[in-house]
Amino acid sequence: MNHVSFRHFVALVAVMVSISLVAGHAQADGKRKCSGTNTFLSTLQKNSSAVGDIPGHEISQQIILQRTTKSSEPIFEDAQLTDFGQSDEIAGTGTHRGYSVGVLKDGSSAPARYEGTHKTTVKADGSWEGAGEG
């Protein structure tokens, strides 16, 4: 996977919108919506393959570590996340889905499921910008 799409995927995992939480942090239906920003810590495992149907089409699976730096729910501030994600994209634009397990400041854990779409734009100077929904 090229650096643009992998970094973009990492950034998108940070914007989890629909989260299923453990008892004690959940609403009656077991779900709660929140948004936030995470900082990438490390890649534990990554596998990617070119599909071969059109240039730049790639599928990937990765396990990454992140730390929540900002959240609409204060309980998630400074949580450490292990994300198990998959993406299907063409030149950094496509879909993503996966699961995440967060260890909160109080030591409890919060599992999450996420999915959505993302788009990467490479600027003239070689830097990139990403946007996603989920």
C-alpha positions in Angstrom: 0.0 0.0 0.0 1.4 3.4 -0.8 2.1 5.8 2.0 -0.7 8.2 1.0 -3.5 5.6 1.3 -2.1 3.9 4.4 -1.7 7.2 6.3 -5.2 8.2 5.1 -6.7 4.9 6.4 -5.0 5.5 9.8 -6.5 9.0 9.9 -9.9 7.7 9.0 -10.0 5.1 11.7 -9.5 8.0 14.1 -12.9 9.4 13.1 -15.1 6.6 14.4 -18.7 7.7 14.2 -20.8 4.7 15.2 -19.4 3.0 18.2 -20.7 0.0 20.1 -19.6 0.2 23.7 -19.3 -2.1 26.7 -21.9 -2.1 29.4 -21.6 1.0 31.6 -20.8 3.3 28.7 -23.6 2.2 26.4 -27.1 3.5 25.8 -30.1 1.1 26.0 -29.6 -0.1 22.4 -25.8 -0.7 23.1 -24.7 2.0 20.7 -23.5 5.5 21.1 -22.3 8.0 18.5 -19.1 10.0 19.0 -16.3 11.6 16.9 -12.7 12.2 17.7 -9.1 12.4 16.6 -6.4 9.8 17.2 -2.7 9.8 16.9 -1.0 7.0 15.0 1.4 5.0 17.2 2.5 2.0 15.2 1.6 -0.7 12.7 1.5 -4.2 14.2 0.7 -6.0 11.0 -0.2 -5.0 7.4 -1.1 -7.1 4.3 -2.1 -5.5 1.0 -2.7 -6.7 -2.5 -3.2 -5.1 -5.8 -6.5 -6.3 -7.3 -5.2 -6.0 -10.9 -8.4 -4.9 -12.5 -7.5 -1.2 -12.8 -4.3 0.7 -11.8 -4.1 1.7 -8.2 -6.9 -0.7 -7.0 -5.8 -2.2 -3.7 -7.3 -4.1 -0.8 -5.6 -4.3 2.6 -5.9 -5.5 6.1 -3.9 -3.9 9.0 -3.6 -3.9 12.8 -2.5 -0.6 14.2 -2.1 1.1 17.5 -3.4 4.7 18.1 -4.1 7.0 21.0 -7.2 9.2 21.2 -6.1 12.8 21.5 -9.6 14.4 21.2 -13.1 13.0 21.6 -16.7 14.3 21.8 -17.0 11.8 24.8 -14.5 12.8 27.6 -14.3 9.1 28.7 -12.4 8.3 25.5 -9.7 11.0 26.0 -6.3 9.4 26.0 -7.6 5.9 25.3 -5.2 3.5 23.6 -6.8 1.8 20.6 -5.9 -1.4 18.8 -7.6 -1.2 15.3 -8.3 -4.2 13.1 -9.2 -2.7 9.7 -9.8 -3.4 6.1 -9.9 -1.1 3.1 -10.7 -1.3 -0.6 -9.5 1.7 -2.4 -8.2 3.1 -5.7 -5.4 5.6 -5.3 -6.3 6.3 -1.7 -10.1 6.7 -2.2 -12.5 4.0 -1.3 -14.2 2.2 1.6 -13.0 1.1 5.1 -14.4 -1.0 7.9 -13.2 -2.7 11.0 -13.1 -3.2 14.7 -11.3 -1.4 17.5 -10.7 -2.1 21.1 -10.0 0.9 23.3 -8.4 0.7 26.7 -9.8 3.7 28.7 -8.0 5.8 31.3 -9.9 3.9 34.1 -8.6 0.5 32.7 -11.9 -0.6 31.2 -12.2 -1.5 27.6 -14.6 -0.3 24.9 -15.0 -2.4 21.7 -16.1 -0.6 18.5 -17.2 -1.3 15.0 -16.7 1.2 12.2 -17.2 1.5 8.5 -17.3 4.3 5.9 -15.8 5.9 2.9 -12.7 8.0 2.4 -11.1 10.2 -0.2 -7.4 11.3 -0.4 -6.2 14.3 -2.4 -2.5 14.8 -3.1 -1.4 18.4 -3.1 1.1 19.9 -5.6 3.8 19.9 -2.8 3.3 16.1 -2.3 1.5 16.4 1.0 -2.0 14.9 1.2 -5.4 15.7 2.6 -8.1 13.2 3.5 -11.8 13.3 4.2 -14.1 10.5 5.3 -17.5 9.6 6.5 -18.6 6.7 8.5 
